[in-house]
Amino acid sequence: MTETAYDLINHLVIDDEPFAYVDLARMLSSAQLSKLPYSIRILLENVARCSPQALPSVLARATGQGPDCEVPFQPNRLMFHDTTCLPALADFAGMRDVVAELGGDPEAMNPLIPAVLTIDHSVIVEHYAEEDAVERNLDIDFRRNSERYRFIKWAQKSLTNFGVIPPGTGIIHQMNMEALAQVVWESTTEDGQRLLHPDDMVATDSHTPMINAIGVLGWGVGGLEGQAAMVGEPVPISFPKVVGIRVTNALRPGVTATDLSLHVAEILRKRSVVGKFVEFTGPGVSALSWAARGTVANMAPEYGATVVFFPFDNETLSYLKLSGRSPQLCRKVMSYMSAQPLWRRDELVEPEFDELINLDLADIEPSVAGPHQPHQRQKLSNAAASFHQEVMGGGKLITAPVQQSFFEPSFGQSITHGAVVMSAITSCTNTANPAQMIQAGLLARKARKLGVQRKPWVKTSLSPGSRVVADYLKEANLLEDFSALGFDLAGFGCMTCIGNSGSLEEHVDTFADQGLKGVVVLSGNRNFEGRVNPKIPAGYLASPALCVAYAIAGTIDIDLQSDALTTDGDGNPVFLRDLMPSDTEIAEQAAKAVKPEFFQQRLAKVWEGTHHWQALSAEGSVQFPWSPDSTYLRRPQYLADIAREPKTSLAISGARTLMVLGDNVTTDHISPAYSIPADSLAGQWLLERGEDPADLNQYSTRRSNHEVMLRGAFTNKSVKNLQLGDNQPGLGVWAWNADHSACLPLYEAAKSYAALQTPMVVFAGINYGAGSSRDWAAKAQALLGVKAVVAQSIERIHRSNLIGMGVIPLQFKNGQSVTDLDLQGEERFDFLGLDALVVGDNRVTLIIHRGNGDQQQVDLGVRLDSLQEILYLMHGGVLPFVIRKVVARTTH
């Protein structure tokens, strides 16, 4: 806390111990405070405590008396998962090298705030429907990733302020909620006072807003922003507009939190909420359990909101007690939240919002979302039609039955397009919700009693977000019921949803190669085409119970509400209504099985890990000993040749088009996470270096090796270079080389431009970079030589990541799009105005020089949220900026 914040300090006594806090009531009147959304109140406290020089402008904006401004948010902690942290740690090691080479002190490159890595993105569903699947999958995980994990242990011993939750423990979001979040944080001031303040944080996963469910302000950032925050740089945002969702009534019986979250995703994706805060308000909030709130908040990135905030209230306090938080912490939270106006109570005046949406919870109905986007909510009766129209009909409604069939004798019947070939109760969105997990288990129990099985072509898996979930399912004797339908525990990690789904059932895999258009049903949050498995073109998000139901039905071509799922042993039809437990049954089972001691016991072991982890060892050192033969860990190429001083100009001239992309190109399309094919450029590079074809692993596990990641960029089969029309020579993006003499895979085409030192531009449509907060989606473009992206719209985190790599994110204005430019591929581009960038909206002029000598001017815009972003661009990215700052501080 800086000295200028001391006049805002107040004091309170808890358990006879004195504490200090920055008092919101000393900044604003009670009338002013009562109007502010709770999320903004927490943001104000953060600015007052950490960046008081910015407080006047932020206060003026908050009270409607000043213009838009920058908010220099200073999180008190940071979380990573392994697919972002491994590259971040490699960057840290590389930055230490560069600092040393430039004459600075490499040991000064250290985290300045607590950073926790949860290793949860590497384990793959290779064994499933087996009693020992968890152990066998972990065996494979450690065999393949031991080098990466030893590197993490090196970081544990070599960096301060860095902790690790080992593999097989749980996923980042559930560990955040169950183990790490405090709601109220304690730190020490320079004069020794014990200072209480809200627990606010960021994490390098786009679904971080799940923590908003328990009154913690936090959101997802890119890996590059996370690294900057780790060394004390602020996470700057524009002062956010806040969209209030005023809820009334309660969910009807049988309607789940998944149904609510999909409804919210649908209505908010239709509005412009990118970069905005969403906050729940109204009397219906009290009717939503902490678990339902977590399910809803998790989905924030699916409509672009920065946060989806649920203020602290009695339900939050109940969760802290249920999850085994200490009585001392609970008293601290109660005292602080009461002293500050941060405890939401139904009888108090509701805040005022920039926009308000009214939502009657009684209107929500059972739903799924698909077949390609999380916001494509479908009534259960419309799921089949959506598959026919979007997958089989190419957007045209096809209502006739699908005729093509594939027969395998062991299945006992043919399967057709629309077959559910994978059904996964996977970790991210719903497995923190005891009611939904118990609902699915009870449904499985009723099916088991009737002798009902899953269809043999459905690959099933259960991968909870924490071991606590397995504890209470075991306590309720539901693991046996799940197992009877093939939903044995497969692991505790982000498995199917991130693309770590493993291969399909053997015969189905063959059918997919022959053209079968199968479906995955998963209780996750992302269903982009090919994300879960490159051979599955369609995905539907559903509650855990519906995942079990679709595994029994074996097809999406069914109305779960009116059609029979299957028949029992006597040939009688079995409907979903026959299997679905009542809300009373679910609540009774949850009350018996979900116990605070389960949380307490797991918290005591959260840092230990399995025997696999404990067997690994590594030595600490100031600089990491890179191995030139490693296929996992390479000194980052983007840290090569960094000078002591930044460049003096951002001007781009003589640029060429690398590729033209369409709408909704996600970070999955740009930088895949799925398994590396042996016949791909990346696979061939690995095989040439002696890797076993069975252990090429996932792209997500090779993110500390730029050689692999560059060769894998834009290789998703559903993304195309529109400049080539329908004549795509192969899967993924191909492009013209520099002299337009040959069409090559993107990696090889880009090398031809780089050899001539020609800057490259990517053109795209709407929602460019939607999806996961994947820093490699920006790193790949920067390393390919891309200097600017011009799109109709760019998703928030990807935009930040582009800036973090020194790539300028430009947007078309006045409704223009790349199709209006009629690009042929031989044009050259100059960008005017890049050396006059300021915070806010900037006008940039694109000059197109065509092959016939004609010129065309196009107005573009670039929004910059802070001086920090301008500095990052001038320095060529976050990492060079941090390196130069450390060098300047540690050289004399």
Buried (B, 14 or more C-beta within 10 A) or exposed (E): BEEEBBEBBBEBEBEEEEBBBBBBBEBBEEEBBBBBBBBBBBBBBBBBBBBBEBBEBBBBBBBEEBEBBBBBBBBBBBBBBBBBBBBBBBBBBBBBBBBBEBEBBBBBBBBEBBBBBBBBBBBBBBBBBBEEBBBBBBBBBBEBBBBBBBBBBBBBEBBEBBBBBBBBBBBBBBBBBBBBBBBBBBEEBEEEBBBBBBBBBBBBBBBBBBBBBBBBBBBBBBBBBBBBBBBEBBBBBBBBBBBBBBBBBBBBEBBBBBBBBBBBBBBBBEBBBBBBBBBBBBBBBBBBBBBBBBBBBBBBBBBBBBBBBBBBBEBBBEBBEBBBBEEEBBEBBBBBBEBBBBBBEEEEEBBBBEBBBEBEBEEBBBBBBBBBBBBBBBBBBBBBBBBBBBBBEEEEEBEEEBEEEBEBEEBEEEBBBBBBBBBBBBBBBBBBBBBBBBBBBBBBBBBBEBEBBBBBBBBBBBBBBBBBBBBBBBBBEBBBBBBBBBBBBBBBBBBBBBBBBBBBBEBBBEBBEEEBBBBBBBBBBBBBBBBBBBBBBBBBBBBBBBBBBBBBBBBBBBBBEEBBBBEBEEEEEBBBEBBBBEBEBBBEBBEEBBBEEBBBBBBEEBBEBBEBBEEBEBEEEEBBEBEEEBBBBBBBBBBEEBEEEBEEEBEBEEBBBBBBBBBBBBBBBBBBBBBBBBEBBBBBBBBEEEBEEEEBBBBBBBBBBBBBBBBBBBBBBBBBBBBBEEEBEEBBBBBBBBEEEBBBBBBBBBBBBBEEEBBBBBBBBBBBBBBBBBBBBBBBBBBBBBBBBBBBBBBBBBBBBBBBBBBBBBBBBEEBBBEEBEBEBBBBBBBBBBEEBEBBEBEBEBBBBBEEEEEEEBEBBBBBBBEBBBBBBBBBBBBBBBBBBBBEEBEE
